[in-house]
Amino acid sequence: MKQTLARKIIATEEKDVLKLLVGKGKIYTFLNPVSYLTALKEKSLFEKFDGIFADGSGLVYAILALYFHKVTRRSFDMVGIAPMLFSYADDMKKSVYFIGSNEQEIERAVNIFHAHYPNMNIAGFRNGFFNSEEEIDAEIQKVVEVQPDFLIVSMGIKKQEEMLVRMREAGFNGVGFTCGGFIRQTSMNKIDYYPAWVDRWNLRFVYRMIKEKHTRSRYMTAAFKFPIRFLKERITGK
């Protein structure tokens, strides 16, 4: 039977996440019930990652129900991995490079990151919109030359994963993470996008549906399709 994506989900305690930050040449991404549907069509791409985190309670519960395997929800935001990475980079004066969102949003987000983590070395940043393969190649070469300790990419599912894989294949030897809409969310708000009560009651997806209209149809579609596709993959491996 073929390997399922669910079997690549990392079951990490906080101390295990911190160990990942001192690695070299590793890339990680995140899946929730919405993005899982896309990833199923791109398995060969996602199999190139050193690990996948479950970014969504729905996926966590599905893995427990069908695989009898307990994993912890981990997202790349300020209620997930981001503060661990930024605090580590700030304490150890590590370098971080950001790619994602549009020009205004990433500039605002980087300013917010710098204000909260002044000792973190922001080695560079650029928006996530490229007009040609030549532009992508040039950015990859730039990052490889800079060799930041961490590379954070927010370009939407598949594009961000493709970018991280190409970075590593070109010679990037740091640790890379995708981060979904984290850069845009930070630019819209302060450093903490989710109010404390939203995180405490596990209502992040509800909050996003209210704040971000484009997520509504995605969540509704996933509510019907994800359970069926997840079960099918568990049974057939496809």
N, C-alpha and C positions, 0 to 999 in steps of 0.2 A: 504494500500500500504506500502511496506517495506521502511525503511529509506534508503535514498541514501547517498553515500559517500559525495557528493557535499554539503549536508545539515550539514555536520560536519566541513566544512571549516570555519575557524575563520575569521571574519571581524574585524581586529584590527588596530586601530590607534597606533602610537608609544607609547603613554602613556599607552595604554592597554597592550602592550607587556611588558613594564617595570613592570606592576603589576604582570604579570605571574612569574617574576623572584623572587618574595618574597613568592611564594607559597610553599607548601610542598606536597610531594607524588604525583606530577603531571608529566605526560609524554606527549610529543608532537612530531609529525612527519610532514613531508612535502610531497606533491604530485605535480607532473607536468603531462602533457599529456602522457608522456612515462610511468611513474610509476603508474599512475592512472589505466592503463590497467592491471597491475599486481595486484593492490590493489582490483580490482573488483572480482578477484578470491579468495581473502583472506579477505572478508568483516568482518568476525567474529574477526579476529585479529585486524584490524584497528578500529573496534568499541570499543575496549578496551582503546583507547587513549582519553585523556581529550580534545584534539583539534587537528585539522589538518590545516596546512597552505597551501595556494596555491602558489607553487613555480614554476611559469611560467605564462606568459601573456596569453598563449592559454587557460589555465584553468580559469583564471580570466575572460576572455571575454566569455567563454562558460557558466559560471555560470550567468553572467549578461544577456546573450541572452536567456537562457532557464529557469532561476529561477528569473530573474529580481532583482537580489541581487548583490550589489556592494561589492566586497572584494578587499583588497590590496595585491599585490604580496609580499610575505615574504619568504625569503630563509635563510638557515643557512650558510651564508658566510659574507664577509666583506662589502657587499652592502645590507645586510639584518639584521638578528638578532644578529649575532656574535659580532659585536662591541658594541652593547648595553649590552650584557651579560658580555663580557670581561671588559668593562669599569666599570660596576657595581661591578664585582668581584674584580677588581683592587682597586676601591675606598673603598670598604667595607671589603677588604681582605678575600673574600670568596674563598672556595676551589672548584677546578674543576678537574674532572677525565676524561681522554680521552681513548677511545678504538677505534681502526680502522687502516686501511691501513696496510702496511708491516712495519717491524721493523725500517728500515732505514728512511722511509718516516715519520713515526710518531715521531721519534727522532728529525728529522730536523724541523718538524712543531712545536713541543713543544718548541724547542729552539727559534724559531721565535716568538711564543706567549709570551714566558718569556721575550724576549728582548723588546717587545713593551708594555707589561703589567707586570712590575717587582713585583708589590705588589699582583698580583693574585697568590693565593696558588695552585700550581699544585700538587694535592694530589696523583697523580699516573697516569700511562699510560701503555698501552700495545698494541701490534698489534692486528688486527682483525681476525687473522687466528688461528683456534683452531683444534687440531688433534683428539679430542674426547669429548664426553659429560662430562667426568670427568674434563677435562681442563676448560670447560665452567662453570661447577658447582663450581670449585675452584675459578674462577675469580668472579663469582657472590657473593660467600661468602666473598671474599676479599673486594669487593666494599661495601657490606652491613656492614662489620666491620669498614671500613674507614668512611662511611657515608659522602661523599662529598656533598657540597651544590648543585653542578651541575654535571651531567653525560652526556658526549657528545659521541655518538656512530656512527661510520661510518663503516658499514659492508655490504652495499648494501641492496636494498629493500628486505623486508621480514625478512632477518636475523637480521638486526639492530632493526626492530620493535619487533621481537621475543625476542631479548636480553633485550630490555627495559621493556617489559611486565614481563619477568621472574625476572628481577631485582626488580621491584616493588612488585611482588608477594612474593619474598624472604625477603622483609623488607627494601629495599631502600626507604628512605623517603625524598630525595631531589627532584630536578626538572631535568628531563631528556629530551634531544633532540636528534633526529637523525640528521645527517649532510651530508648525501650523500657523494660526493667526496671532501668535503671541506678540510679534512686533507691532502689528496694526492695533491690537488691543491696548498695548502699553501707550501708544501714541495718542489714543483716544482719551486716556485717563491718567491717573497717577500710576505709581509702580504696582499697586494692588488693583487689578482689574475687578476681581470678584469681592463683594462685601463679605465680611466675616460670616454673617448669618447664612449666606448662600453656600459657602463652602461647608459650614457646619452641618447643614441639612442636606448636603449633596444635591443641590439644585442648580448646578452650573449649567446644565443643558437648557433648563427653563430660563435662566437668566440670559443666556446667549440668544435664545429664541425671541426674547423680548427686546434685547438691545440690538441684535443683528438680524435683520429681516431675511437675509439671504440663507440663513441656516434653517428656516422653518420648513421649507419643502424637503430639504435633505433629511431632517430628522423624521419627518412624517413618512417619507419613502423607506428609510431604514427600519422604522418600526414594523413594517410589514415584510420587507424583503430579508432583513438580516437573519431573523430566526430560521427561516427556511434554508437560506444559503449556508448558514453555519452548520446546521444539522446535516445537510447534504455533503458538505466537505468532510464532516466527522465520519460519515458512513463510507463515502467513496474515495476520500483523499483528493477530490477535485473541486 
